[in-house]
Amino acid sequence: MRSARPVGLLLSAAAVALWAYGMTTWQPLTEPLGPWSEHLPGNNAYWARDLRFMAIMAVPLGLVLAGRGQVRWSGPAVVLGGCWIAADVAVDRADLIGVGATVRLAVAGYAVLGVVAALLLWWERAVPPMGEPDTESARERGATPATDRRVLTGAACVAGVLTLVAAGMESPTDREPELHQGALATAALLVALAVGAALAAAPARTRVRVGLAAGLTVVALLGVGWVRATAPGTRLLPEAALGAVVLTGVTLLAWDWPGGRPIWRHHALAALIALVGPVVFLVATAIPMVILMPIGAAFTALAGNSPINSADSDLLVSLVGLLAGLGMAVLLARPSVEDRRQLR
């Protein structure tokens, strides 16, 4: 997909702006009022941190899309995401607030993103890919190597699972209008990344696939609105439905259509996996993280914020969503018929 590069970079840039705004506007809303035990925050108190982390995850996902799934883009993108999380903790500790701080953070983020993108573009042009003879001519015909297609489909799966996590984000009170704004904005960005990466993974960008991508985007955004409109504590069914729609749509966009038609039995199985898989992976990841690996509490301490009270848990929902997305990618990032035959 020729437009993958500008679209990916544009979405990464949008993620940078969302991260900067979340740090300086939403994060201060979650800071506790005092150090006393009765004022210690409860479950999901640091919802702004999770939305911000998902915006950071969107930056490398956009770079993967911009690089059309090439390893030379994907590897540095993942490293950049990890470094950005570390920088986020340091910035969070500084307690920045206000429009001026938002602008400074956004400018710094754009500078980093611009340097990384420029280096990757230079590397791509200066060093020809290894082990892919006739790659340039293949790209001229619009073909995408099988490995790159799998990476793009996997990125779409990760963005799809993070979409339902962002859409279902809650807080102790669930009355903050900023929470709704942040969840909607973050989920919308992730929907765009999921659809864009899936379309880029397609063997050919036909009118049917483009129309399907547009329809999937509209339905997914309506699904995000449905989840937000549902009362907290009763969002499991809407979230599961949203994940099923997005991930099934990803397979329809990215997978091969032999003879010009989808293999419907494959997509029916994918729909079943998409309905059940995200919830299973989210629960299976969250429980050990709460009991054995208090990563959320470690990030809270590093950022200089008050710990969650002992009756509740400091769960890093964004990390749970990332791991669940990777689990779904293992199952669904199989765009070619040969990839899916390997599961038999």
C-alpha positions as CSV (number, residue, x, y, z in Angstrom):
1,M,0.0,0.0,0.0
2,R,1.7,3.2,-1.2
3,S,0.0,5.4,1.3
4,A,1.2,3.2,4.2
5,R,4.2,5.4,4.9
6,P,2.5,8.8,5.2
7,V,-0.5,7.3,7.0
8,G,1.8,5.5,9.5
9,L,3.9,8.6,10.2
10,L,0.7,10.7,10.5
11,L,-0.8,8.3,13.1
12,S,2.5,8.2,15.0
13,A,2.5,12.0,15.1
14,A,-1.1,12.0,16.4
15,A,0.0,9.6,19.1
16,V,2.8,11.9,20.2
17,A,0.3,14.8,20.5
18,L,-2.1,12.6,22.5
19,W,0.7,11.5,24.8
20,A,1.8,15.1,25.5
21,Y,-1.7,16.2,26.2
22,G,-2.4,13.2,28.5
23,M,0.8,13.9,30.5
24,T,0.1,17.6,31.2
25,T,-3.7,17.6,31.3
26,W,-5.1,14.2,32.3
27,Q,-2.4,12.9,34.5
28,P,-2.7,15.8,37.1
29,L,-6.4,14.9,37.5
30,T,-5.4,11.4,38.9
31,E,-2.8,12.7,41.4
32,P,-4.0,12.0,45.0
33,L,-4.8,14.8,47.4
34,G,-2.6,13.7,50.3
35,P,-0.3,11.0,51.7
36,W,-2.8,9.7,54.4
37,S,-4.0,6.1,54.1
38,E,-7.6,7.0,53.9
39,H,-6.8,9.1,50.8
40,L,-4.8,6.5,49.0
41,P,-6.2,5.9,45.5
42,G,-8.1,2.8,44.4
43,N,-8.5,0.6,41.4
44,N,-7.9,2.3,38.0
45,A,-6.9,5.5,39.8
46,Y,-4.1,6.1,37.3
47,W,-6.3,5.7,34.2
48,A,-4.4,8.6,32.6
49,R,-1.2,6.7,32.7
50,D,-2.8,3.7,31.0
51,L,-4.2,5.9,28.2
52,R,-0.9,7.6,27.9
53,F,1.0,4.3,27.7
54,M,-1.4,3.1,24.9
55,A,-0.6,6.3,23.0
56,I,3.1,5.5,23.4
57,M,2.4,2.0,22.0
58,A,0.7,3.6,19.1
59,V,3.9,5.4,18.1
60,P,5.8,2.2,17.2
61,L,2.7,0.7,15.7
62,G,2.5,3.7,13.3
63,L,6.2,3.2,12.5
64,V,5.6,-0.5,11.7
65,L,2.8,0.6,9.3
66,A,5.1,3.3,7.8
67,G,7.8,0.7,7.3
68,R,5.2,-1.7,5.7
69,G,6.2,-4.4,8.2
70,Q,9.9,-4.5,7.4
71,V,12.1,-5.7,10.2
72,R,14.4,-2.8,9.8
73,W,11.5,-0.5,10.8
74,S,9.8,-2.8,13.3
75,G,12.8,-3.5,15.5
76,P,13.8,0.1,16.1
77,A,10.2,1.0,16.5
78,V,9.9,-1.5,19.4
79,V,13.1,-0.1,21.0
80,L,11.8,3.4,20.6
81,G,8.5,2.4,22.4
82,G,10.5,1.0,25.3
83,C,12.7,4.0,25.7
84,W,9.6,6.3,25.4
85,I,8.0,4.5,28.4
86,A,11.1,5.0,30.4
87,A,11.2,8.7,29.5
88,D,7.5,8.9,30.4
89,V,8.1,7.8,33.9
90,A,10.8,10.5,34.3
91,V,8.5,13.2,32.9
92,D,5.6,12.0,35.1
93,R,7.8,12.4,38.1
94,A,8.4,16.1,37.2
95,D,4.7,16.8,37.4
96,L,4.4,19.0,34.3
97,I,1.2,20.9,33.8
98,G,-0.2,23.6,31.5
99,V,-0.4,24.5,27.8
100,G,3.3,25.5,27.7
101,A,4.4,22.1,29.0
102,T,2.1,20.4,26.5
103,V,3.7,22.2,23.6
104,R,7.2,21.5,24.9
105,L,6.6,17.8,25.3
106,A,4.9,17.6,21.9
107,V,7.8,19.4,20.2
108,A,10.3,17.1,21.9
109,G,8.3,14.1,20.9
110,Y,8.1,15.2,17.3
111,A,11.9,15.8,17.3
112,V,12.5,12.3,18.4
113,L,10.0,10.8,16.0
114,G,11.4,12.9,13.1
115,V,15.0,11.8,13.8
116,V,14.1,8.1,14.1
117,A,12.0,8.2,10.9
118,A,14.8,10.0,9.0
119,L,17.4,7.5,10.1
120,L,15.1,4.6,9.1
121,L,14.4,6.2,5.7
122,W,18.2,6.7,5.2
123,W,18.9,3.1,6.2
124,E,16.3,1.8,3.9
125,R,17.7,3.7,0.9
126,A,21.4,3.2,1.7
127,V,21.4,-0.6,2.6
128,P,19.4,-2.9,0.3
129,P,17.5,-5.7,2.1
130,M,19.3,-9.0,2.5
131,G,17.8,-12.3,1.4
132,E,15.1,-10.9,-0.7
133,P,16.1,-11.0,-4.4
134,D,14.0,-9.1,-6.8
135,T,12.5,-7.1,-3.8
136,E,12.4,-3.8,-5.7
137,S,10.6,-5.2,-8.6
138,A,8.2,-7.0,-6.3
139,R,7.5,-3.7,-4.6
140,E,6.9,-2.0,-7.9
141,R,4.2,-4.6,-8.6
142,G,2.7,-3.8,-5.2
143,A,3.5,-7.1,-3.6
144,T,4.5,-7.3,0.0
145,P,6.8,-10.1,1.3
146,A,5.2,-12.8,3.4
147,T,7.1,-11.9,6.6
148,D,6.2,-8.2,6.3
149,R,2.5,-9.2,5.9
150,R,2.7,-11.2,9.1
151,V,4.2,-8.3,11.0
152,L,1.6,-5.9,9.7
153,T,-1.2,-8.3,10.6
154,G,0.2,-8.8,14.0
155,A,0.4,-5.1,14.5
156,A,-3.2,-4.8,13.5
157,C,-4.1,-7.5,16.1
158,V,-2.3,-5.6,18.9
159,A,-4.0,-2.4,17.9
160,G,-7.3,-4.1,17.8
161,V,-7.0,-5.6,21.4
162,L,-5.7,-2.3,22.7
163,T,-8.8,-0.6,21.2
164,L,-11.2,-2.5,23.4
165,V,-8.9,-1.9,26.4
166,A,-8.9,1.8,25.8
167,A,-12.6,1.9,25.1
168,G,-13.4,0.2,28.4
169,M,-11.1,2.3,30.6
170,E,-12.6,3.1,34.0
171,S,-11.7,5.2,37.1
172,P,-12.7,5.0,40.8
173,T,-15.5,7.5,40.2
174,D,-16.2,7.1,36.4
175,R,-17.4,10.7,36.4
176,E,-14.5,12.5,34.8
177,P,-15.4,13.9,31.4
178,E,-11.7,13.9,30.6
179,L,-11.7,10.1,31.0
180,H,-14.4,9.8,28.3
181,Q,-12.5,12.2,26.0
182,G,-9.2,10.4,26.5
183,A,-10.7,6.9,26.0
184,L,-12.6,7.9,22.9
185,A,-9.5,9.6,21.4
186,T,-7.1,6.8,22.2
187,A,-9.5,4.1,21.0
188,A,-10.1,6.0,17.7
189,L,-6.4,6.3,17.1
190,L,-6.0,2.6,17.7
191,V,-8.9,1.7,15.3
192,A,-7.2,3.7,12.6
193,L,-3.9,1.8,13.2
194,A,-5.6,-1.6,13.2
195,V,-7.5,-0.9,9.9
196,G,-4.4,0.8,8.3
197,A,-2.1,-2.1,9.2
198,A,-4.5,-4.7,8.1
199,L,-5.1,-3.0,4.7
200,A,-1.4,-2.6,4.2
201,A,-1.0,-6.4,4.9
202,A,-3.5,-7.2,2.1
203,P,-2.0,-8.9,-1.0
204,A,-3.7,-6.3,-3.1
205,R,-5.6,-3.1,-2.4
206,T,-8.8,-3.6,-4.3
207,R,-11.9,-1.4,-4.2
208,V,-13.7,-4.1,-2.2
209,R,-11.0,-4.1,0.5
210,V,-10.9,-0.3,0.6
211,G,-14.7,-0.2,1.0
212,L,-14.5,-2.9,3.7
213,A,-11.8,-0.9,5.5
214,A,-14.0,2.2,5.5
215,G,-17.0,0.2,6.8
216,L,-14.9,-1.5,9.5
217,T,-13.7,1.9,10.7
218,V,-17.2,3.3,11.0
219,V,-18.5,0.2,12.7
220,A,-15.5,0.0,15.1
221,L,-15.9,3.7,16.1
222,L,-19.6,3.2,16.7
223,G,-18.6,0.2,18.8
224,V,-16.2,2.3,20.8
225,G,-19.0,4.8,21.5
226,W,-21.3,1.9,22.5
227,V,-18.7,0.7,25.1
228,R,-18.3,4.2,26.5
229,A,-22.1,4.7,26.7
230,T,-22.5,1.5,28.7
231,A,-22.4,1.7,32.5
232,P,-19.1,0.8,34.1
233,G,-19.0,-2.8,35.4
234,T,-21.3,-4.0,32.6
235,R,-19.0,-3.4,29.6
236,L,-17.8,-7.0,29.2
237,L,-20.3,-7.9,26.4
238,P,-19.8,-4.6,24.4
239,E,-16.0,-5.0,24.8
240,A,-16.1,-8.6,23.6
241,A,-18.3,-7.6,20.7
242,L,-16.0,-4.7,19.8
243,G,-13.0,-7.0,19.8
244,A,-14.7,-9.6,17.7
245,V,-15.7,-7.0,15.1
246,V,-12.3,-5.4,14.9
247,L,-10.2,-8.5,14.8
248,T,-12.5,-10.4,12.4
249,G,-12.4,-7.3,10.2
250,V,-8.6,-7.4,10.4
251,T,-8.6,-11.0,9.0
252,L,-11.0,-10.1,6.2
253,L,-8.7,-7.2,5.2
254,A,-5.3,-8.8,5.6
255,W,-5.8,-12.5,4.6
256,D,-5.6,-13.9,1.1
257,W,-8.8,-14.3,-1.0
258,P,-8.0,-17.2,-3.3
259,G,-10.0,-16.7,-6.5
260,G,-11.1,-13.3,-5.4
261,R,-13.3,-14.5,-2.5
262,P,-12.5,-15.1,1.2
263,I,-12.4,-18.6,2.6
264,W,-15.4,-18.1,4.8
265,R,-14.8,-21.1,7.0
266,H,-11.4,-19.7,7.9
267,H,-12.9,-16.3,8.8
268,A,-15.7,-18.0,10.8
269,L,-13.1,-19.7,12.9
270,A,-11.2,-16.4,13.2
271,A,-14.5,-14.7,14.4
272,L,-14.9,-17.3,17.1
273,I,-11.3,-16.8,18.2
274,A,-11.7,-13.0,18.1
275,L,-14.8,-13.2,20.3
276,V,-13.3,-15.4,23.0
277,G,-9.6,-14.9,22.7
278,P,-9.1,-11.3,23.8
279,V,-11.1,-11.8,27.0
280,V,-9.3,-15.1,27.8
281,F,-5.8,-13.5,27.2
282,L,-6.7,-10.4,29.2
283,V,-7.8,-12.4,32.2
284,A,-5.0,-14.9,31.9
285,T,-2.5,-12.0,31.8
286,A,-4.1,-9.8,34.5
287,I,-4.3,-12.4,37.2
288,P,-0.6,-13.4,37.4
289,M,0.3,-9.7,37.0
290,V,-1.7,-8.8,40.1
291,I,-0.6,-11.8,42.2
292,L,3.0,-12.4,41.1
293,M,4.3,-9.3,39.2
294,P,3.2,-6.0,40.7
295,I,4.5,-4.0,37.7
296,G,1.9,-1.3,38.1
297,A,3.0,-0.6,41.7
298,A,6.6,-0.4,40.5
299,F,5.7,2.2,37.9
300,T,3.7,4.1,40.4
301,A,6.7,4.3,42.8
302,L,9.1,5.2,40.0
303,A,6.8,8.1,39.0
304,G,6.7,9.4,42.6
305,N,2.9,8.8,43.0
306,S,1.1,7.5,46.0
307,P,0.6,3.7,46.1
308,I,-2.8,2.1,45.6
309,N,-4.5,1.2,48.9
310,S,-4.0,-2.4,50.1
311,A,-7.6,-3.4,49.5
312,D,-7.2,-2.8,45.7
313,S,-4.7,-3.6,43.0
314,D,-2.4,-1.4,40.9
315,L,-2.9,-3.1,37.6
316,L,-1.2,-1.8,34.5
317,V,-4.1,-2.3,32.1
318,S,-2.2,-1.0,29.1
319,L,0.5,-3.7,29.5
320,V,-2.1,-6.4,29.9
321,G,-3.7,-5.2,26.7
322,L,-0.3,-5.3,24.9
323,L,0.4,-8.9,26.0
324,A,-3.1,-10.0,25.1
325,G,-2.7,-8.3,21.7
326,L,0.5,-10.2,21.1
327,G,-1.3,-13.4,22.0
328,M,-4.0,-12.7,19.5
329,A,-1.3,-11.9,16.9
330,V,0.1,-15.4,17.4
331,L,-3.3,-16.9,16.5
332,L,-4.5,-14.5,13.8
333,A,-1.3,-13.1,12.1
334,R,-1.5,-15.7,9.3
335,P,-2.5,-13.8,6.2
336,S,-1.6,-16.5,3.6
337,V,-3.4,-19.8,3.2
338,E,-0.1,-21.6,3.8
339,D,0.3,-19.8,7.2
340,R,-3.1,-21.1,8.3
341,R,-2.4,-24.7,7.1
342,Q,0.5,-24.8,9.5
343,L,-2.1,-24.8,12.3
344,R,-3.5,-28.2,11.3
